[in-house]
């Protein structure tokens, strides 16, 4: 048997292709918060895979220059420290999708015993 980490939501079928759904709140370890009435999945692609990332809403899509990204406020010992690049001036978190999708903790663990 395999144990699926709690941050995986399941599968989504988009135009005949199946994508795994990832809940960033659970991945990062955020507790509480207000759940979105109509959450959506945004497809992100890295070298290893393409996944749907759960979002509450998409306000805009924009390009952010490297010089516009300030330091990360995430503790370097946190699981997501390598994924969080930093913050923009208007407090938008910038993530390294390649680092996120390369994280070994995203994998399913074999040998989980349900007994």
Secondary structure, DSSP 4 states (H G I P E B T S, - for coil): -EE--TTEEEEEEETTEEEEEE-HHHHHT----PPPTT-EEEEEE-SS-EEEEEES---------GGG-B---S-TTSTTTTTEEEE-TT--EEE-HHHHHH-GGGSPEET----
